[in-house]
Structures are given as C-alpha cells and as structure tokens.
Amino acid sequence: APPHRSPSSLVVVMTPSPLLLLLIASCAALEPASGLPWSQEHATAASLAGPPGGTRSVVSRDYSLITPDSRVYTGAPGWSKASVAHIVSPAFPTGAAFAMFIAEVPAGGTCAPAPAGHSRFVLSLRGEATWKTASGEYPGADVNTKKDVYAFFPAHAPYTCEAKTHTTLLVYEKRYDGDKAGDDMPQVLSGEVETSPLLDVGVEVFKLRKLLPQTLAYDFNVHVMDFYPGEYLKVREIHHNQHGLLLLTGEGIYRLGNDFHPVSAGDCIYMAPYVPQWYGALGTNTSRYILYKDANREPAIYAGAHTSGKAGGCGVGCSAGGGGGGSCSATAND
C-alpha cells in the first residue's frame, strides 16, 4: 500500500481558466460595504470587485437571478423622492403573476398606494416609515414599520407611506383574486419577523415562518426561511407555485433548472412554475431568505400567464388584467 500522505503535503498546480477567475471575483464581492443605504451597500460591494462587465446575474424564461450590481433604480409614479428597482414583473420573459421591487425612500419621501385592485406586502429592510390609509372608505389605523417589520395592505384598503428616516422596502404586489374568498376578506396586518411563530417542516431542517394567514381570503403568502451553514433542502422541488426571493443574510448555492449559482445576501431570484429548485447554505453565517408564493387558488387561473406575460400581478406604476395565484403545495417551503 502506498504510504500515508497528509493533505498538507499535497500540492496541486493549475492555471485558472477565465471562467474560474470570474467566479472567484464574483464570490469576492459577497460581503457588503457599510454605512450606505441597504441597496447601495450591497451594490457598491459587488460593483467594486470583479472584472468590468462581469456579473452573476442571469435572466431566462424559467428563472432569473438579479444581483445588487445589476439593479437599476428609477422614479415611480406617485412616489416622491423615492427610487425603485423592479425585480419581477409581468413583463417578458418572466410573465410573472406578481410584482416584486425594492424601494429606497429618503427621509420625508412618500410612496403611492398599490395599483387599483392590488394587494401589497412590504418588509422594511432599513429605516422607519408611517403608513396611512389612502381611502376614505377604509378608515384604518396607522401602521409603523422599521427594520424587520412587515405589513400587508389588501386591495380594498390602499395605504400610502412617509419615511421618517431613510427607508428601504421590499415590496410584493399582486392583483387580488377574491373569487374563492367568500365572505372572508383579507385584513390590514403587520408584525415582526422574529416574533412570528415557527412552523413544522416535516423532513426538512430549516426554520419556517409564514407571515400571512393560511386562509382562503389571502391568495398569496410570504415565507421566511432560515438555514444554518451546511443545511440544505431535502426535497428537490418542482411545483406550480411561482416565487420571488430575496436572500437577506448568508450565502450558499441555489439550483435553478439545471444550473447551480453561488448566491449571497442581497441577491434576488424569480422562479417560474415547475422550474427545478434547491438551496444549500454555505459560509459561517445563517442564511435567511424571504419569498413570495402563490396560495389558496387553483393553478388553472394562470392559463397562459407565464408564456404570454398576461399575468394577474403588476408592479408599481403599471396595470394588468386577470388575476390569481396557485394552490398550496405539498412541501413546506414551496
């Protein structure tokens, strides 16, 4: 038998390929800078490292990975002093049934209500803001958001906001489909992520929170999932539900279709119906991501939406016909 040789005595010499150099440079950009607004923080770290023109971002019909350095911010109708980066929309090629965007709202800036007929979910990533009812027909109470506080505003109860300090918001919007809700109407809700109850995940090992009630009144839900380093999804998922995901902390590998992508905090992912998906957490910090999922509606309501772009969802400043989501999935996190 050959003599034992410790790993430290083995030396491998190789010439890195351009692709490997690009991957190394991209991974070097995973740690954000500090002292900047949330979105700028991640984008600055990513843009200052790596070769010119290099990015981990990928957009296809079945999924998209949009890294902070690729996000483009613009003004939005009805928003003052604010800038918005659209991540997911009904636009080609995704044709999603919902919209997802990140908004930067400086102190004193305001946001418009969601488009008519649309529900809105917000998670505050940074800063403080006050939300007030925008409809005299719904005299609801004010809602205050700060870091890691979320709020849900149903389509019949539009709200506007004013930022007390520079505020960064993750926003999901979707045209509400109330055909299956009966007399049960969705309500204005708010809460803290950390105080939301942990749910059973069966064979899985991650921690799961669902931020909206699991009733027919709500046609989508929002999940928060935590993975310790080394943990991964047991189920290699394929399902009809669409997802819009933001990795809040940590880093890992995400399988999307037949591709495996290194991902880190600040990355956003769209997953179309039936795209194979899987996540494994790496590094030394807990991975946490938040994702949108269709819920409590039959998948037939999507007929043609993904391929044609005629979906039920719509982003800020646009309008779309139709509506709906998908029914609940058999796995814990889909």
PAKOLFI-961755 format. One record per residue (C-alpha): residue number from 1; residue in three letters; x, y, z. Coordinates in Angstrom, 1 decimal. Example, Ala and Ser with C-alpha at 12.3 -4.5 7.8 and 13.67 -1.06 7.14 Angstrom:
R     i    aa       xx       yy       zz
R     1   ala     12.3     -4.5      7.8
R     2   ser     13.7     -1.1      7.1
END
This chain:
R     i    aa       xx       yy       zz
R     1   ala      0.0      0.0      0.0
R     2   pro      1.3      3.5     -0.7
R     3   pro      2.5      5.5      2.3
R     4   his      0.0      7.8      4.0
R     5   arg      0.3     11.4      3.0
R     6   ser     -1.4     14.2      4.8
R     7   pro     -3.4     16.7      2.8
R     8   ser     -0.9     19.4      3.7
R     9   ser      1.8     17.6      1.8
R    10   leu     -0.2     17.5     -1.4
R    11   val      0.4     20.4     -3.8
R    12   val     -1.8     20.9     -6.9
R    13   val     -0.6     23.4     -9.5
R    14   met     -3.2     24.6    -12.0
R    15   thr     -3.7     27.5    -14.4
R    16   pro     -7.1     29.1    -13.7
R    17   ser     -9.5     29.5    -16.6
R    18   pro    -11.1     32.8    -17.3
R    19   leu    -14.4     31.3    -16.1
R    20   leu    -12.9     30.3    -12.8
R    21   leu    -11.4     33.7    -12.4
R    22   leu    -14.8     35.3    -13.0
R    23   leu    -16.4     33.0    -10.4
R    24   ile    -13.7     33.8     -7.8
R    25   ala    -14.1     37.5     -8.5
R    26   ser    -17.8     37.3     -8.2
R    27   cys    -17.6     35.4     -4.9
R    28   ala    -15.2     38.0     -3.5
R    29   ala    -18.0     40.5     -3.8
R    30   leu    -20.3     38.7     -1.4
R    31   glu    -19.6     40.8      1.7
R    32   pro    -21.3     44.3      1.6
R    33   ala    -19.7     47.6      2.5
R    34   ser    -21.2     49.6      5.4
R    35   gly    -22.5     53.0      6.1
R    36   leu    -24.8     53.2      3.0
R    37   pro    -28.5     52.6      2.3
R    38   trp    -29.3     48.9      2.2
R    39   ser    -29.4     48.5     -1.6
R    40   gln    -26.4     50.8     -2.2
R    41   glu    -24.5     48.9      0.4
R    42   his    -24.8     45.6     -1.4
R    43   ala    -24.5     47.1     -4.9
R    44   thr    -21.3     49.0     -4.0
R    45   ala    -19.6     45.9     -2.7
R    46   ala    -20.5     44.0     -5.8
R    47   ser    -19.6     46.7     -8.3
R    48   leu    -16.1     47.4     -6.9
R    49   ala    -14.9     43.8     -7.3
R    50   gly    -14.6     41.6    -10.3
R    51   pro    -13.8     42.3    -13.9
R    52   pro    -15.5     45.1    -15.8
R    53   gly    -18.8     43.8    -17.3
R    54   gly    -18.8     40.7    -15.1
R    55   thr    -21.9     39.8    -13.2
R    56   arg    -23.6     36.8    -11.6
R    57   ser    -27.0     38.0    -12.9
R    58   val    -28.9     35.7    -15.2
R    59   val    -32.3     36.2    -16.8
R    60   ser    -34.2     33.4    -18.6
R    61   arg    -37.8     32.3    -19.3
R    62   asp    -37.8     30.0    -16.3
R    63   tyr    -35.8     31.9    -13.7
R    64   ser    -33.8     35.0    -13.1
R    65   leu    -31.0     35.8    -10.6
R    66   ile    -30.5     39.5    -10.2
R    67   thr    -27.6     40.6     -8.1
R    68   pro    -27.3     44.0     -6.5
R    69   asp    -24.8     45.3     -9.0
R    70   ser    -27.4     44.7    -11.8
R    71   arg    -30.3     46.6    -10.3
R    72   val    -31.4     49.8    -12.0
R    73   tyr    -33.3     52.4     -9.9
R    74   thr    -35.8     54.8    -11.3
R    75   gly    -38.6     57.1    -10.1
R    76   ala    -42.1     55.7     -9.8
R    77   pro    -45.4     57.4    -10.4
R    78   gly    -46.9     58.9     -7.3
R    79   trp    -43.7     58.3     -5.2
R    80   ser    -41.8     61.4     -4.0
R    81   lys    -38.0     61.5     -3.5
R    82   ala    -38.0     57.7     -3.9
R    83   ser    -36.3     55.3     -6.4
R    84   val    -37.5     51.8     -7.2
R    85   ala    -35.7     48.8     -8.7
R    86   his    -38.1     46.3    -10.3
R    87   ile    -37.1     42.7     -9.8
R    88   val    -40.1     40.7    -11.0
R    89   ser    -43.0     41.8    -13.2
R    90   pro    -45.4     40.5    -15.8
R    91   ala    -43.0     41.8    -18.5
R    92   phe    -41.4     39.4    -20.9
R    93   pro    -39.7     36.9    -20.5
R    94   thr    -40.9     36.0    -17.0
R    95   gly    -44.6     36.9    -17.3
R    96   ala    -45.0     36.6    -13.6
R    97   ala    -48.4     36.8    -11.9
R    98   phe    -47.0     39.2     -9.3
R    99   ala    -44.5     42.1     -9.0
R   100   met    -41.5     42.4     -6.7
R   101   phe    -39.4     45.5     -6.3
R   102   ile    -37.0     47.2     -3.8
R   103   ala    -37.7     50.9     -3.0
R   104   glu    -35.3     53.4     -1.5
R   105   val    -37.3     56.2      0.3
R   106   pro    -35.2     59.0      1.8
R   107   ala    -36.5     60.8      5.0
R   108   gly    -39.5     62.8      4.1
R   109   gly    -40.2     60.8      0.9
R   110   thr    -43.6     59.2      0.3
R   111   cys    -44.9     56.2     -1.5
R   112   ala    -48.1     55.9     -3.6
R   113   pro    -50.7     53.2     -2.8
R   114   ala    -50.6     50.0     -4.8
R   115   pro    -52.3     50.0     -8.2
R   116   ala    -56.1     49.7     -8.0
R   117   gly    -57.2     46.2     -7.2
R   118   his    -53.8     45.1     -6.0
R   119   ser    -52.7     43.8     -2.6
R   120   arg    -49.3     44.9     -1.3
R   121   phe    -46.9     43.3      1.2
R   122   val    -43.9     45.2      2.5
R   123   leu    -40.9     44.3      4.6
R   124   ser    -38.8     47.0      6.0
R   125   leu    -35.1     46.3      5.4
R   126   arg    -34.0     49.5      7.0
R   127   gly    -35.4     52.7      8.4
R   128   glu    -38.7     53.8      9.8
R   129   ala    -41.9     54.8      8.0
R   130   thr    -45.6     55.5      8.8
R   131   trp    -48.4     54.1      6.7
R   132   lys    -51.8     55.8      6.5
R   133   thr    -55.0     54.8      4.8
R   134   ala    -55.4     56.3      1.3
R   135   ser    -59.1     55.6      1.1
R   136   gly    -61.9     57.3      3.0
R   137   glu    -63.9     54.1      2.6
R   138   tyr    -61.4     52.3      4.8
R   139   pro    -60.6     54.4      7.9
R   140   gly    -57.9     52.1      9.2
R   141   ala    -55.3     52.7     11.9
R   142   asp    -51.8     53.9     11.1
R   143   val    -49.1     51.3     10.6
R   144   asn    -45.5     51.9     11.6
R   145   thr    -42.6     49.9     10.1
R   146   lys    -39.0     49.6     11.0
R   147   lys    -36.3     47.1     10.3
R   148   asp    -37.7     43.5     10.1
R   149   val    -41.3     44.7     10.5
R   150   tyr    -43.7     43.7      7.7
R   151   ala    -47.1     44.9      6.7
R   152   phe    -49.9     43.7      4.4
R   153   phe    -52.4     46.0      2.8
R   154   pro    -55.3     44.3      1.0
R   155   ala    -56.6     45.6     -2.3
R   156   his    -59.7     47.2     -0.7
R   157   ala    -57.5     49.1      1.8
R   158   pro    -54.8     51.0      0.0
R   159   tyr    -52.2     52.8      2.1
R   160   thr    -49.5     55.4      1.5
R   161   cys    -46.3     55.9      3.5
R   162   glu    -44.0     58.6      4.6
R   163   ala    -40.4     57.8      5.6
R   164   lys    -39.2     59.1      9.0
R   165   thr    -35.7     58.1      8.2
R   166   his    -34.1     56.7      5.0
R   167   thr    -36.1     53.6      4.4
R   168   thr    -35.5     50.5      2.2
R   169   leu    -38.6     48.4      1.4
R   170   leu    -39.0     45.0     -0.2
R   171   val    -42.4     45.1     -1.9
R   172   tyr    -44.7     42.4     -3.4
R   173   glu    -47.8     43.4     -5.3
R   174   lys    -50.5     41.2     -6.9
R   175   arg    -53.9     41.8     -8.4
R   176   tyr    -56.3     40.3     -5.9
R   177   asp    -58.3     37.3     -6.9
R   178   gly    -61.3     37.1     -4.5
R   179   asp    -63.4     34.5     -6.3
R   180   lys    -62.6     31.8     -3.7
R   181   ala    -62.5     34.0     -0.7
R   182   gly    -66.3     34.0      0.0
R   183   asp    -67.3     36.4      2.8
R   184   asp    -63.8     36.2      4.4
R   185   met    -62.0     39.4      3.5
R   186   pro    -58.2     39.9      4.0
R   187   gln    -57.3     42.5      6.7
R   188   val    -54.5     45.0      7.2
R   189   leu    -51.8     43.2      9.1
R   190   ser    -48.4     44.0     10.5
R   191   gly    -45.9     42.2     12.7
R   192   glu    -42.2     41.5     13.4
R   193   val    -40.5     38.6     11.6
R   194   glu    -38.8     37.3     14.7
R   195   thr    -42.0     37.1     16.7
R   196   ser    -43.8     35.2     14.0
R   197   pro    -44.3     31.5     15.1
R   198   leu    -42.1     28.8     13.7
R   199   leu    -43.9     26.1     11.8
R   200   asp    -43.4     22.3     11.4
R   201   val    -41.4     21.5      8.3
R   202   gly    -41.7     17.7      8.2
R   203   val    -38.5     16.1      6.9
R   204   glu    -36.8     19.4      6.3
R   205   val    -34.4     21.0      8.8
R   206   phe    -34.7     24.7      8.1
R   207   lys    -36.8     27.1     10.2
R   208   leu    -40.0     28.3      8.6
R   209   arg    -42.3     31.3      9.3
R   210   lys    -45.4     32.2      7.2
R   211   leu    -46.2     35.8      7.6
R   212   leu    -49.8     35.8      6.3
R   213   pro    -52.8     33.8      7.4
R   214   gln    -53.3     30.5      5.7
R   215   thr    -57.0     31.1      4.8
R   216   leu    -58.9     31.5      1.5
R   217   ala    -59.1     35.2      2.0
R   218   tyr    -55.4     35.5      1.0
R   219   asp    -54.3     34.5     -2.5
R   220   phe    -50.6     34.5     -1.7
R   221   asn    -48.3     34.1      1.3
R   222   val    -44.8     35.2      2.3
R   223   his    -42.3     32.8      3.8
R   224   val    -39.2     33.5      5.8
R   225   met    -36.7     30.5      5.9
R   226   asp    -33.5     30.1      7.9
R   227   phe    -30.7     27.7      7.2
R   228   tyr    -27.6     27.1      9.4
R   229   pro    -24.4     26.7      7.4
R   230   gly    -24.3     23.2      5.9
R   231   glu    -28.1     22.7      5.9
R   232   tyr    -30.0     22.3      2.7
R   233   leu    -33.4     21.4      1.2
R   234   lys    -34.1     17.7      1.4
R   235   val    -36.7     18.0     -1.4
R   236   arg    -35.5     18.9     -4.9
R   237   glu    -38.6     20.9     -5.6
R   238   ile    -40.7     21.1     -8.8
R   239   his    -44.1     22.7     -8.4
R   240   his    -46.6     25.1    -10.0
R   241   asn    -46.1     27.9     -7.5
R   242   gln    -44.1     31.0     -8.5
R   243   his    -41.6     32.5     -6.2
R   244   gly    -39.9     35.9     -5.8
R   245   leu    -37.0     35.6     -3.3
R   246   leu    -34.6     37.9     -1.6
R   247   leu    -31.6     36.5      0.3
R   248   leu    -31.4     38.6      3.4
R   249   thr    -28.4     37.1      5.1
R   250   gly    -25.8     34.4      4.4
R   251   glu    -24.6     32.7      1.3
R   252   gly    -24.9     29.4     -0.5
R   253   ile    -25.7     27.6     -3.7
R   254   tyr    -29.1     27.8     -5.4
R   255   arg    -30.1     25.3     -8.1
R   256   leu    -32.3     26.8    -10.7
R   257   gly    -33.3     24.5    -13.5
R   258   asn    -30.1     22.6    -14.4
R   259   asp    -27.8     25.4    -13.2
R   260   phe    -26.1     25.9     -9.8
R   261   his    -25.5     29.5     -8.8
R   262   pro    -23.5     31.0     -5.9
R   263   val    -25.7     33.4     -4.1
R   264   ser    -25.3     35.9     -1.3
R   265   ala    -27.2     38.4      0.8
R   266   gly    -28.8     41.0     -1.5
R   267   asp    -29.4     38.6     -4.4
R   268   cys    -33.0     38.3     -5.8
R   269   ile    -34.4     35.3     -7.6
R   270   tyr    -37.5     34.7     -9.6
R   271   met    -38.7     31.1    -10.1
R   272   ala    -41.3     30.3    -12.7
R   273   pro    -43.8     27.4    -12.3
R   274   tyr    -42.2     23.9    -12.5
R   275   val    -38.6     25.1    -12.5
R   276   pro    -36.4     22.6    -10.5
R   277   gln    -35.1     24.4     -7.4
R   278   trp    -32.9     23.6     -4.4
R   279   tyr    -30.8     25.5     -1.8
R   280   gly    -27.8     24.7      0.3
R   281   ala    -26.3     27.1      2.9
R   282   leu    -22.6     27.7      2.9
R   283   gly    -20.2     30.1      4.8
R   284   thr    -20.3     30.8      8.5
R   285   asn    -23.5     32.8      8.9
R   286   thr    -27.1     31.7      9.0
R   287   ser    -28.8     32.0      5.6
R   288   arg    -32.2     33.7      5.7
R   289   tyr    -34.4     34.4      2.7
R   290   ile    -37.9     35.7      2.2
R   291   leu    -40.1     34.6     -0.7
R   292   tyr    -43.4     35.2     -2.2
R   293   lys    -45.6     32.1     -3.1
R   294   asp    -49.0     31.7     -4.6
R   295   ala    -51.5     30.2     -2.3
R   296   asn    -55.1     29.1     -2.0
R   297   arg    -56.0     29.3     -5.7
R   298   glu    -56.2     26.7     -8.4
R   299   pro    -53.2     26.7    -10.8
R   300   ala    -55.5     26.8    -13.8
R   301   ile    -56.0     30.5    -13.0
R   302   tyr    -52.6     31.1    -14.6
R   303   ala    -53.5     29.8    -18.0
R   304   gly    -51.0     31.3    -20.4
R   305   ala    -49.7     33.9    -18.0
R   306   his    -46.1     32.7    -17.8
R   307   thr    -45.6     32.5    -21.6
R   308   ser    -47.7     35.4    -22.7
R   309   gly    -46.9     37.9    -19.9
R   310   lys    -50.7     38.3    -19.2
R   311   ala    -50.5     37.6    -15.6
R   312   gly    -52.5     38.7    -12.6
R   313   gly    -49.7     40.6    -10.9
R   314   cys    -48.5     44.1    -11.7
R   315   gly    -45.8     46.3    -10.4
R   316   val    -45.9     49.9     -9.2
R   317   gly    -46.9     52.3    -12.0
R   318   cys    -48.4     49.7    -14.3
R   319   ser    -51.7     47.8    -14.8
R   320   ala    -52.5     44.3    -15.8
R   321   gly    -55.7     42.3    -16.3
R   322   gly    -56.6     38.9    -14.9
R   323   gly    -55.5     37.7    -11.5
R   324   gly    -54.8     34.9     -9.3
R   325   gly    -52.2     32.6     -7.8
R   326   gly    -51.9     28.9     -7.3
R   327   ser    -53.0     26.3     -4.8
R   328   cys    -50.9     25.2     -1.8
R   329   ser    -48.0     22.9     -2.4
R   330   ala    -47.3     19.6     -0.6
R   331   thr    -43.9     20.7      0.6
R   332   ala    -43.2     23.1      3.5
R   333   asn    -41.5     25.9      1.7
R   334   asp    -42.8     26.0     -1.8
END
